[in-house]
Structures are given as structure tokens and as C-alpha cells.
Amino acid sequence: MRTVYALSLFAFALVGAACSGTDPYEGSMFQLCDTHLRPLVESGAPTGGVYAYTGGEGGGETGHALVYAEQLVALDDVLPHHKHTLFETGSVGKLFTAALLAEAVERGEVTFDTPVPEAWGVRAFVEEQGEHPVLLWHLASHTSGLPRVPAGLDASSPNPYAGFTREDLHGALGGATPTIRPGSAYAYSNLGYGLLGQILADAAGTDYRTLLRERVLERFMDHATSVVDDRFAHSVAPAHAFGVPTVLWGDDDALAPAGCVVADALDLLRFLGLTMRAMRERPGSALAVVTEQRFDTGDGSGVGLGWHIEPDGTRWHNGSTGGPHAFVALPAASGRALVVLANDVSGATTDAAFRLWDAMMGRESAPISVEPAVVWERERIDALVGRYEHAGVALTLTREEDRLMARLDGQEAYRLFPTGERTRSYRVVEARVRVTDDGALELEQEGVRTRLERVE
């Protein structure tokens, strides 16, 4: 079930692991990382850094943590990354909300089969589905039938979830239409996780971020937070979207339970190590229960509470906000856990990381083939700066430092990356620009080519 799911409205993921050391296993792990991540590094994406960790059970505390880190050429003044650099982890945070559900069940505050309270406005679901109300485990396993995201979000905003309040959540749920009968099919829902976290906070008599801090972050991690203030200003990896600096999210209000955690790799590794130990030694405990398969997706894969489950039993989740993204994975049985963090969106990273994970699991897996980055001198970039038009389509090229930026009228400016001696490509969409012999531009997207003439 290797589909990309995240809190963001964009498509991304990051998977992988790596280490360096002296024993044969650690040396081989380092070689695997170098083999599978080097092509990604040389392609120029992501922009800030790639950090991968693997450790024994207990993660950085009772096990060991080994790191492979590659500092990439930064497109702006990116702070040096290290093992304690904090990253927004996006939908990886759903694992912590799922853990809060299991904890609330242990405390007797709710049960997995507790129906969603009518106060949260799911009457449309109850009325349409009759004897099949939405239960809390439906929310945690993405089988509730709730839409993926609330209606009316501004997808063009750097953070479309900012300012989405509990009142907004009530309104979105009241107008939501069931996509499936609850419990009958898998349909990923950030909206469902936002609702789940708010219900758990209500049951505990507090707010979600306080609940998260007291029952998960302070118990299992050292540096993780859900509120980035001045204390963390110089510790959080800056965000990039396809090579262009963007904003950190932070303020996601009512949808915080779908992914608001900021953590470093060692924090995540420790959480994974404790989860593996619980799976082996305390199978009925909260951290273990969430890893158990709750729904079979019908393709050999499944889903637990938060965790996606591969046919070989691997538990994993990925996530991203507007730029930073994370991936965590556990094997079917006790073993080594994986964490990878990076600060940019890259489809190539997804492919490279999954291949690396397969190689680490002993499966034959070839590294990705990425076209090496082509360097264009600043003089060549300057020669292209200007405005180009054709039949109502207008494209303006500007230079920022050594970056060539392209802006279609009415849209934001995005970076064009050199992919050949005559071509530069977007990373936000499948499109590229080719320089013609006579100095015009040819814009190619979805198989359609448009010639744009330079306007003096």
C-alpha cells in the first residue's frame, strides 16, 4: 500500500535509513545508504539535508543510534543540520494521536468502539448509515468515510490548515457527506484525525496539544514539541517546496491531531524503539495495540491504528507539511527501526527511499536513476530574464541569486531547475521550459507545447 499520504495538500514522502560504523552490519548499512541516497544528493533535491538513523530496540536510549548525513548544497542560508535538528513531521503525528486513543482506552476514558459523539456534528453519517455509526477506531484506521480534507480550504495558501478552528471543524463535519459506510473501506482522512484528537481531548478534559505533550511527548521523547516558539527558532529545519523557501506550518489549530509534531531523528527513533519493545514484551499495551492490523485493504496490505502495513508486515508512515517531511518504519518483528528526515518535497526522494528500505530488508533493489543536475552559469540565466507571451499566456523569468524563477501571470513564482543544456524543469508540476535556437521559449506540459515569444 505504498501510496503517499500526508497532512499536506501536496504529494510527497520520504523513506529510508542509513548508518555508519565499524561492525560488518553497520558498514554494509552505510554502503546501502550511499548507494541509494547518492543519486538523490547529486540530483540537487532535497535542498537542505538528508539524515537517516537506524537503531536497536529502545532507539537512542537503550539501543544505539547510527547516522548517515549528507549536507546538500543549500539554496539559501540553511542552518547546518545535525542529529538534534528539529523537523516538522506532518502526518507522522497521526501515530501519536493513535497512541493517545489507545492510552485513553487503557484509562477507561473511551473505548475503540465508542461512537463519535453527536455533539461533533456527524448526524449526516448516522442518518445515512443507519445502524453503522462512526466509531473511534474507524477514525484512527481511516475507515470512517469522512472526506480527506475539510471543504473550503484554500489550497493556494502556504498553510491551508492555518486558523481552522474547532468551530470550523464542527461546521465541516455537519456538511460532510459519507464516502463509504464506516468500517467498510479505506479512505485516508486528515479530517477524521482532526476529529479524533479533539474527541480525545474532550474526554480527558483538556486541549489536544496539552494532552499530546503530557501523555506522549514528555513520556517518550526529549526534544519534540507541538508548539514552535522563540526557543526553537534556530533549531528547526527551514522549509522548502521544490527548491523554493516556504513557511513552516505550526498553526493548524483544530487539525493539529492530523500532524503537528516537531521532532528530531533521535526522538522519533526512541519512540520506534519503545514501540518495538512493546510489540515483543507487552502486546496488549497502547504502543503495541496500535500496530495491530484493523482493516485489510484487499491487496495484501492493511492498516492498523495510524500505521500502514505492508504485505511483509512492515509498519510505516510518512508525512509532510509544506516542505519538511519525515518517514518512519518498523519491521514485522523486533529489529531495527528507521527514520529519515529532509526539508524539501521531492518525488525522486520517495522512490529512492522506498528502494533503500527494500534493500535494507534484504530484497533486491536497484538505486534510482536520476538525471544529474546541470549547472548553468549566471550569464546564461541573465540572458533569459524577461517576459515571454503567446495567445494570452505570459511567462516572466527573473533571477534570484543563482536561481531562475518562472511566474505565469496570476500565479506564484517557482524555480526552474536545469535538466539539460537547453531545458529547465519545474518540480511543482510535470512541466519544462526549452530555449529555442532563436531565443524564444517552448513551454511543455501534459504533452502540449506552447511557443512563447520574448517581449521587449
Number of C-alpha atoms within 10 A of each C-alpha: 14 13 10 14 23 28 30 25 19 17 17 26 29 30 27 33 33 30 24 20 14 8 8 9 12 17 14 17 22 19 16 21 25 20 16 27 26 16 20 27 22 15 18 21 26 27 27 27 23 26 24 25 29 30 27 23 24 22 29 22 18 13 16 18 23 22 22 22 21 17 14 19 15 16 16 14 8 17 15 13 20 18 17 15 21 28 27 35 29 30 29 29 30 31 23 26 28 30 25 25 27 24 20 20 17 14 11 10 14 19 16 15 13 15 16 21 14 9 9 18 18 23 19 16 25 19 11 13 15 10 8 15 24 25 20 26 27 29 29 30 28 27 27 29 25 29 21 18 19 21 13 8 14 12 12 10 10 17 21 17 25 18 13 17 14 16 10 13 20 16 16 20 22 15 15 18 15 17 15 17 19 24 21 15 19 20 20 21 25 27 24 28 33 25 27 28 29 24 21 24 20 14 14 15 10 12 16 26 20 13 20 24 18 12 15 18 22 13 11 17 19 14 18 24 21 22 15 20 9 8 8 15 11 11 18 21 28 24 27 23 24 25 28 21 18 17 15 20 22 21 17 19 18 25 29 29 33 30 29 30 28 25 25 28 30 29 24 29 31 26 25 27 29 21 27 28 21 20 22 13 11 14 17 15 16 21 25 20 21 28 28 21 19 21 20 15 15 10 9 12 18 22 25 22 26 29 27 24 29 18 12 11 18 17 24 24 25 30 28 34 32 28 32 32 29 31 27 26 24 23 18 16 13 16 15 25 28 28 29 27 31 32 30 32 30 25 17 19 26 22 19 26 24 21 22 29 21 14 19 20 14 9 11 10 16 13 21 20 13 15 13 15 15 15 12 18 9 13 9 9 17 14 9 19 16 15 18 21 18 13 8 7 12 17 21 18 20 18 16 9 9 14 19 22 20 22 17 16 12 7 10 10 17 20 23 24 23 20 20 15 11 13 18 20 19 19 19 18 10 11 17 19 24 20 17 13 8 7 13 17 23 19 20 16 13 8 9 9 15 16 19 22 17 18 12 6
